[in-house]
Amino acid sequence: MNNNKTLWFLILVCVLTVIPFLGIYEYNTKGEPRESIVSYTMIESGNWILPRNSVGEMAYKPPFFYWAVAAVSVVMGEVNEFSSRVPSALAYILLTVGIYVFYRRRKNGLLAFVAALVAFTSWELHRQGFNCRVDMVLTAFIVGAMLLLYRWWERGMRGVPLLAILCMSLGTLTKGPIGSLLPCLVMGLFLLCRKVNFFRAFFSMLAFGVLSLILPALWYYAAWQQGGQEFIDLVLEENVGRMTSTMSYESCVEPWYYNFMTLAVGYLPWVVLALMTLFVVKWKGIKKPKFSLSTVDPVDLFSALSIFVILLFYMFPQSKRSVYLMPIYPFIGYFLARLLYWVHRHHRGIIKGYGGFLSIVGLICALAFVVLKFIDINPDWFHGRHGFQNYSTLLSLQQAGAWWQWALLAFGTFILVAWWRGKRNVLGLVMLILAIYLHVDSIYKPAALNAKSVRSVAEQIDQIAPASKGALYEFIEDGVLAKGDPVHYFEINFYLHDRVGNFHTAKPQSGYLIIGTEDAERWLPKFEKEGYRFSQVYDTGEKRVSGQPMLMLKFEKQV
């Protein structure tokens, strides 16, 4: 297969395994609806700079991702689960294609193809490619800027790399200055390792970094005009405070080794194969290579530095999340692809054994779905805080089984069985992993996540208390007392088209209040002393919303 056919085949695989599954499950965490509400508010209010949602909160991130979601949603006619996830999915696919093109031109087509697919099938990139969050888009811009800066160096460092600067600008407009800082940091160190004059390397990266901030500066100025000191405080908190561990509240505080733990999980299932090779290498027979920065392959050096610099950079802040490390995943994929080449040549039994293991795991997952159809699920089997949710998940999974799900289950099963009669090589491993993901994305994930969704609760609320009957408000203790990043009923607010107001700040005279049962016990007596009178109109029962069963109360304030 020639390079162009390989490229189109790669694009086809990416599109068919991602795009059809974006909208088949509902929002089930606060993160996705929190982001999509910003785009919804942009469209509804016409404020594309710094819109506020119904509880008065401004977006915590710059606007490019929200603009992208809004653009797709305008074309589709509404902001929904599918339209809000399209930007991340496109970034995921373009990132994979970019990896292939970069290494194909500098190594060989097959190695580049395997490197791209290894990164594409890593668990962290795979799951984030389906999310309405800014991280995948940011990753694509950071990696894209790094690859384009490498091309600029490769061409003799002549001129200005406008596309790299544009990627850094859009990365900054996605999540802040980190979108410009990381590419310049990696490339600056690479230039020094290639014995480029320090001042030329430093001032080149400084100039490109400053140029990349021009477009974002225009937005920051416009947003400051609207948000004032509140906006400045938020920018400093999220960018300076998060990186220097000086935030006013704790956010994702983890120990230094947390990054290595998330990498191990994030690069499943490939990390297991990599660990298996440690037991077959004859370490005593390996001669220590002569290492010199001036003679090492520049692509290898650039890839290794990309991993090392970004990983080291995120070791220092207390705030750590698995998504922060996503820009190093493509470069890890490249080295894993080289490892797979070596294993295939010298220890092919590992490939066969691990492929057999994956095939059996996939077949067990497929069989479990079939067997579940014949089990009478008893709710008395489930106990504890998450008992109702676990029961709902199994029930949702049992009720799944549309014709297209059965078709995909059969297709994936065929691939899993074909492993035993095929060549059992590296590309076969990729196909096994894609088959397992096919089962997960089409059957298991929608059933599990829809069981966590509170869309049905929002629909009940809308039936009992539509907008024509009165205003709707929320009260969450963590949202009122939190020093930063307050909690809100983002999922419910999204499905009710951003009509949930803030009871604490609005202090309304009448309307409807949604509140958790635990918060109600502590706060309703205080509200009653202020003159409020409540009557319950809805109870979610065992269904938890933001960690608590939820009540909806009709209220009036008496003088």
C-alpha positions in Angstrom: 0.0 0.0 0.0 1.5 3.4 -1.0 1.7 6.3 1.3 -1.3 8.1 -0.1 -3.5 5.1 0.2 -2.2 4.4 3.7 -3.1 8.0 4.7 -6.6 7.7 3.4 -7.0 4.3 5.1 -5.8 5.8 8.4 -8.3 8.7 8.1 -11.1 6.2 7.3 -10.3 4.1 10.3 -10.2 7.1 12.6 -13.5 8.6 11.3 -15.4 5.3 11.4 -14.3 4.4 14.9 -15.0 7.9 16.4 -17.6 10.0 14.7 -20.6 7.6 14.7 -20.3 7.2 18.5 -20.1 10.8 19.7 -23.8 11.4 20.4 -25.0 8.0 21.6 -24.6 8.7 25.3 -25.7 11.6 27.4 -23.7 14.0 29.6 -22.9 12.2 32.8 -20.4 14.5 34.6 -20.3 18.2 35.3 -17.4 18.8 32.9 -19.0 18.4 29.6 -22.2 20.3 30.2 -20.2 23.0 31.9 -18.3 23.6 28.6 -21.3 23.2 26.3 -23.4 25.7 28.3 -20.8 28.4 27.5 -21.3 27.8 23.7 -25.1 27.7 24.2 -24.9 31.0 26.1 -22.8 32.5 23.3 -25.4 31.6 20.7 -28.4 32.7 22.8 -26.9 36.0 24.1 -24.8 37.0 21.1 -21.9 37.6 23.5 -18.9 35.8 21.9 -16.3 37.3 24.2 -17.2 36.6 27.8 -20.7 35.2 28.3 -22.1 34.3 31.7 -24.5 31.4 32.3 -27.7 31.6 34.3 -25.9 31.2 37.6 -23.7 34.2 36.8 -20.5 32.2 36.2 -18.1 33.2 33.4 -16.0 30.6 31.5 -12.8 29.4 33.2 -11.0 29.0 29.8 -10.4 31.2 26.8 -13.0 31.0 24.0 -11.6 29.1 21.0 -13.1 25.7 22.0 -16.4 27.3 22.7 -16.4 29.1 19.4 -15.7 25.7 17.7 -18.6 24.0 19.5 -20.9 26.9 18.7 -19.9 26.9 15.1 -20.7 23.2 14.7 -23.9 23.6 16.7 -25.1 26.5 14.6 -24.7 24.3 11.5 -26.5 21.4 13.1 -29.3 23.6 14.6 -28.6 23.1 18.3 -26.0 22.5 20.9 -26.2 18.8 21.8 -24.0 16.0 22.9 -22.9 15.2 19.3 -22.2 18.8 18.2 -20.3 19.6 21.4 -18.0 16.6 21.0 -17.1 17.2 17.3 -14.2 19.6 17.9 -12.5 17.2 20.2 -13.1 14.3 17.8 -11.7 16.3 14.9 -8.6 17.3 16.9 -8.1 13.6 17.8 -8.3 12.6 14.2 -6.1 15.4 12.9 -3.5 14.7 15.7 -3.3 11.1 14.6 -2.9 12.1 10.9 -0.3 14.7 11.8 1.8 12.1 13.6 1.7 9.8 10.6 2.6 12.5 8.1 5.5 13.8 10.3 7.2 10.4 10.9 6.4 9.1 7.4 8.5 12.0 5.8 11.4 11.4 8.2 11.4 7.6 8.8 9.3 5.2 6.9 5.6 4.7 6.1 5.0 1.5 8.1 6.7 2.8 11.2 4.7 6.1 11.0 1.5 4.1 10.5 2.1 2.0 13.5 3.2 5.0 15.6 0.0 6.9 14.7 -2.3 3.9 15.5 -0.5 3.1 18.8 -1.1 6.7 19.9 -4.7 6.7 18.5 -5.5 3.5 20.5 -3.9 4.7 23.8 -6.7 4.8 26.4 -6.2 8.5 27.4 -6.3 9.9 23.9 -9.1 7.6 23.0 -11.4 8.7 25.9 -10.6 12.4 25.6 -11.3 12.3 21.8 -15.0 11.6 22.7 -15.3 14.4 25.3 -16.6 17.9 25.2 -13.5 19.3 26.9 -10.8 21.6 25.9 -7.9 19.2 26.4 -7.8 17.3 23.1 -8.0 20.5 21.1 -5.2 22.0 23.2 -3.1 18.9 22.7 -3.6 19.0 18.9 -2.4 22.7 18.8 0.6 22.1 21.1 1.8 19.0 19.1 1.0 20.7 15.8 3.1 23.8 16.8 6.0 21.5 17.9 6.0 19.6 14.6 5.9 22.8 12.6 8.7 24.3 14.6 10.8 21.2 13.9 10.1 21.7 10.2 11.2 25.3 10.5 14.5 24.1 12.0 14.8 21.4 9.4 14.6 24.0 6.6 17.5 26.0 8.0 15.6 28.2 10.4 14.8 30.6 7.6 11.8 33.0 7.8 9.0 32.9 10.3 7.0 29.7 10.9 3.5 31.3 10.5 1.6 28.0 10.8 3.4 27.2 14.1 2.7 30.6 15.4 -1.0 30.2 14.5 -1.1 26.9 16.3 0.4 28.5 19.4 -2.1 31.4 19.2 -5.1 29.0 18.9 -3.6 26.9 21.7 -3.4 30.0 23.9 -7.0 30.9 22.9 -8.0 27.4 24.0 -6.5 27.1 27.5 -4.1 30.0 28.1 -0.4 30.8 27.6 0.6 27.1 28.1 -0.3 26.7 24.4 2.6 28.9 23.5 5.0 28.1 26.3 5.4 24.4 25.9 6.2 24.4 22.1 8.8 27.2 22.6 10.3 25.4 25.6 10.7 22.1 23.8 12.0 23.6 20.6 14.4 26.0 22.4 16.0 23.1 24.3 16.2 21.1 21.0 18.0 23.9 19.3 20.5 24.2 22.1 21.1 20.4 21.9 21.8 20.8 18.2 24.4 23.4 19.0 22.5 26.4 17.8 23.8 29.7 19.3 22.1 30.3 22.6 21.0 33.9 21.8 19.6 32.9 18.4 17.7 30.0 19.9 16.4 32.1 22.9 15.4 35.2 20.9 13.9 33.1 18.1 11.6 31.3 20.5 10.9 34.5 22.4 9.9 36.3 19.2 7.7 33.4 18.0 6.1 33.2 21.5 5.4 36.9 21.6 3.9 36.9 18.0 1.7 34.0 19.0 0.2 36.1 21.8 -1.0 38.9 19.6 -4.4 37.3 18.7 -5.1 36.1 22.2 -4.2 39.6 23.6 -7.0 41.1 21.6 -9.5 38.7 23.2 -8.0 39.2 26.7 -8.4 42.9 26.4 -12.0 42.6 25.2 -12.8 40.1 28.0 -11.2 42.4 30.6 -13.4 45.3 29.4 -16.4 43.1 30.2 -15.2 41.2 33.2 -13.0 43.7 34.9 -11.1 42.7 38.0 -13.1 39.5 38.4 -11.8 38.4 35.0 -8.2 39.4 35.9 -8.3 37.5 39.1 -9.7 34.4 37.3 -6.9 34.5 34.7 -4.2 34.8 37.3 -5.7 32.0 39.4 -6.0 29.6 36.5 -2.7 30.3 34.8 -0.2 31.7 37.3 -1.7 30.2 40.5 -2.1 26.7 39.0 1.4 26.6 37.7 3.1 28.0 40.8 0.9 26.1 43.3 -0.4 29.4 44.8 -4.1 28.9 44.0 -6.6 30.1 46.6 -8.1 26.6 46.6 -6.9 23.1 46.1 -7.4 21.8 42.6 -6.3 18.3 41.6 -3.4 18.3 44.1 -1.4 15.1 43.7 2.1 13.9 44.6 5.0 14.0 42.0 4.7 10.3 41.1 1.0 10.8 40.1 2.2 11.6 36.5 3.8 8.2 36.1 0.7 6.5 37.4 -1.5 8.3 34.9 0.9 7.6 32.1 0.8 3.9 32.9 -3.0 3.9 32.9 -3.3 6.3 30.0 -1.2 4.1 27.7 -3.1 1.0 28.2 -3.2 -1.5 26.6 0.2 -0.9 25.1 2.1 -0.4 28.3 1.4 -4.1 29.3 3.2 -5.3 26.1 6.1 -2.9 26.8 6.5 -4.3 30.3 6.4 -7.8 29.0 9.5 -7.1 26.9 11.5 -6.3 30.0 11.5 -10.0 30.9 12.9 -11.2 27.6 15.7 -8.7 27.0 19.2 -10.1 27.8 20.5 -7.0 29.6 24.0 -8.4 30.2 24.6 -8.8 26.5 23.7 -5.2 25.7 26.6 -2.9 25.1 26.4 0.6 26.3 26.0 2.8 23.2 28.2 5.9 22.6 25.9 8.8 23.0 26.5 12.3 21.6 23.9 15.0 21.1 25.6 16.0 17.9 25.4 12.5 16.3 22.0 11.2 17.6 19.2 11.1 15.1 17.4 14.5 15.2 14.0 13.0 15.0 14.8 10.7 17.9 16.2 13.6 19.9 13.2 15.8 19.2 10.8 13.1 20.2 12.7 12.2 23.4 13.0 15.9 24.4 9.3 16.4 23.8 8.5 13.7 26.3 11.2 14.7 28.8 10.6 18.5 28.9 6.8 18.3 29.1 6.8 15.6 31.7 9.4 17.5 33.8 7.4 20.7 33.4 4.3 19.2 35.0 6.2 17.6 37.8 6.5 20.9 39.7 3.0 22.2 40.0 0.9 20.6 42.8 -2.1 20.6 40.4 -1.8 17.4 38.3 -4.2 15.8 35.9 -3.8 13.0 33.4 -4.9 15.3 30.5 -1.9 17.6 31.1 0.4 15.0 29.7 -1.5 14.3 26.5 1.0 16.2 24.3 3.7 13.6 25.0 1.5 10.7 23.9 2.3 10.9 20.2 6.0 10.8 20.9 5.7 7.9 23.2 3.7 6.2 20.4 6.7 6.6 18.1 9.1 4.9 20.5 6.6 2.2 21.3 6.2 1.6 17.5 10.0 1.1 17.3 9.9 -1.3 20.3 7.1 -3.2 18.5 9.4 -3.5 15.4 12.2 -4.9 17.6 9.9 -7.4 19.4 8.4 -8.5 16.1 11.9 -9.3 14.7 13.4 -10.9 17.8 10.6 -12.1 20.1 7.5 -12.6 18.0 6.1 -15.0 20.6 5.4 -11.9 22.8 3.2 -10.5 20.0 1.4 -13.8 19.6 0.9 -14.3 23.3 -0.3 -10.8 24.0 -2.6 -10.8 21.0 -4.1 -14.1 22.2 -4.7 -12.5 25.6 -6.4 -9.5 24.1 -8.5 -11.7 21.8 -9.7 -13.7 24.8 -10.5 -10.6 26.8 -12.5 -9.1 23.9 -14.4 -12.4 23.4 -15.3 -12.6 27.1 -16.6 -9.0 26.9 -18.8 -9.9 23.9 -20.0 -13.1 25.5 -20.8 -11.2 28.8 -23.2 -9.0 26.9 -25.0 -12.0 25.4 -25.2 -13.8 28.7 -26.5 -10.7 30.5 -29.6 -10.9 28.3 -30.7 -14.1 30.1 -30.1 -13.0 33.7 -33.0 -11.7 35.8 -31.4 -8.8 37.6 -32.6 -8.3 41.1 -32.2 -4.8 42.7 -31.7 -6.5 46.1 -28.3 -7.6 45.0 -27.0 -4.0 45.1 -26.3 -2.1 48.3 -24.3 0.9 49.5 -23.9 4.4 48.3 -23.6 3.4 44.6 -25.9 0.4 44.7 -28.7 2.1 42.8 -26.3 3.4 40.1 -24.7 -0.1 39.7 -28.2 -1.6 39.4 -29.2 1.0 36.8 -26.0 0.4 34.8 -26.6 -3.3 34.5 -30.2 -2.8 33.7 -29.3 -0.2 31.0 -26.7 -2.7 29.6 -29.3 -5.5 29.6 -31.8 -3.3 27.7 -29.2 -2.3 25.0 -29.2 -4.3 21.8 -30.3 -2.2 18.8 -29.7 -3.9 15.4 -26.6 -1.8 14.8 -25.2 -2.8 18.2 -25.6 -6.4 17.4 -24.0 -5.9 14.0 -21.0 -4.2 15.5 -20.7 -6.9 18.2 -20.6 -9.5 15.4 -18.1 -7.5 13.4 -15.8 -7.0 16.4 -16.1 -10.7 17.3 -15.1 -11.7 13.8 -11.9 -9.6 14.1 -11.2 -11.1 17.6 -11.6 -14.7 16.2 -9.7 -13.9 13.0 -6.5 -13.3 15.1 -6.1 -17.0 15.6 -6.1 -17.7 11.8 -4.2 -14.6 10.7 -0.5 -13.6 10.6 -0.6 -12.4 14.2 1.6 -9.3 13.7 1.7 -5.8 15.1 -1.1 -4.5 12.8 -3.2 -7.4 14.0 -2.7 -6.2 17.6 -4.0 -2.8 16.5 -7.1 -4.4 15.0 -7.7 -6.4 18.2 -7.6 -3.2 20.3 -9.9 -1.4 17.8 -12.3 -4.3 18.0 -12.4 -4.1 21.8 -13.0 -0.4 21.6 -15.8 -1.0 19.1 -17.6 -3.1 21.7 -16.9 -0.6 24.5 -17.9 2.5 22.6 -21.0 1.1 21.0 -22.5 -0.9 23.8 -20.8 -0.8 27.2 -19.9 2.9 27.5 -23.3 4.2 26.4 -25.1 1.9 28.8 -22.8 2.7 31.8 -22.8 6.5 31.2 -26.5 6.9 30.4 -27.2 5.2 33.7 -25.3 8.0 35.4 -27.0 10.8 33.4 -29.6 13.0 35.0 -31.4 14.0 31.8 -34.5 12.1 33.0 -34.4 14.2 36.1 -34.3 17.4 34.1 -37.2 16.2 32.0 -39.3 15.6 35.1 -38.4 19.0 36.4 -39.4 20.6 33.1 -42.8 18.8 33.2 -43.6 19.8 36.8 -42.2 23.3 36.7 -41.9 24.7 33.1 -40.6 28.2 32.7 -44.2 29.5 32.4 -44.9 28.4 36.0 -42.0 30.2 37.6 -38.3 30.7 37.8 -36.0 27.8 38.8 -33.1 28.1 41.2 -30.4 25.9 42.7 -28.6 25.8 46.0 -25.5 23.7 46.6 -23.4 24.1 49.7 -20.2 23.4 47.9 -21.1 26.0 45.3 -21.7 28.6 47.9 -18.8 27.9 50.3 -16.1 26.9 47.8 -13.2 29.3 47.4 -13.0 28.6 43.7 -14.4 26.3 41.0 -17.9 26.2 42.5 -20.2 23.2 42.0 -23.4 23.7 40.1 -26.1 21.5 38.6 -24.5 21.8 35.2 -26.1 18.7 33.6 -29.6 19.7 34.7 -29.0 23.3 33.6 -27.9 22.3 30.2 -30.9 20.0 29.6 -33.2 22.8 30.9 -31.6 25.3 28.4 -29.7 27.3 30.9 -32.6 28.5 33.0 -31.4 27.5 36.5 -30.7 30.6 38.6 -28.5 31.0 41.7 -30.7 31.0 44.8 -27.9 32.3 47.1 -27.1 35.4 45.0 -30.6 36.2 43.6 -32.5 35.8 46.9 -35.8 35.5 44.9 -39.3 36.1 46.3 -40.8 33.0 44.7 -40.2 30.1 42.4 -38.8 26.6 42.5 -35.6 25.4 44.3 -33.6 22.3 43.5 -31.4 21.2 46.4 -29.7 18.0 47.6 -31.3 16.2 50.6 -28.2 16.6 52.8 -28.0 20.4 51.9 -31.7 20.7 52.6 -31.3 19.3 56.1 -28.7 21.9 56.9 -29.9 25.0 55.1 -33.7 24.9 54.9 -34.2 25.8 58.5 -31.9 28.9 57.9 -33.9 29.9 54.9 -37.2 29.5 56.8 -35.9 31.9 59.5 -35.5 34.4 56.6 -39.2 34.1 55.8 -39.1 31.4 53.1 -41.8 28.7 53.0 -41.2 25.5 51.1 -43.4 22.7 49.8 -41.9 19.6 48.1 -43.0 18.9 44.6 -40.4 16.3 43.4 -37.9 13.8 44.8 -35.3 11.9 42.8 -35.5 9.0 45.3 -32.3 6.9 45.1 -31.1 8.7 42.0 -28.2 10.9 43.0 -27.4 14.3 41.4 -24.0 15.7 42.2 -23.5 13.2 45.0 -26.9 13.6 46.7 -30.5 12.6 46.2 -32.2 15.8 45.1 -35.5 17.6 46.0 -37.4 20.2 44.1 -39.3 22.6 46.3 -41.8 25.3 45.5 -41.2 28.4 47.7 -42.4 31.9 48.5 -40.8 34.5 50.8 -43.1 36.1 53.3 -42.6 39.5 54.8 
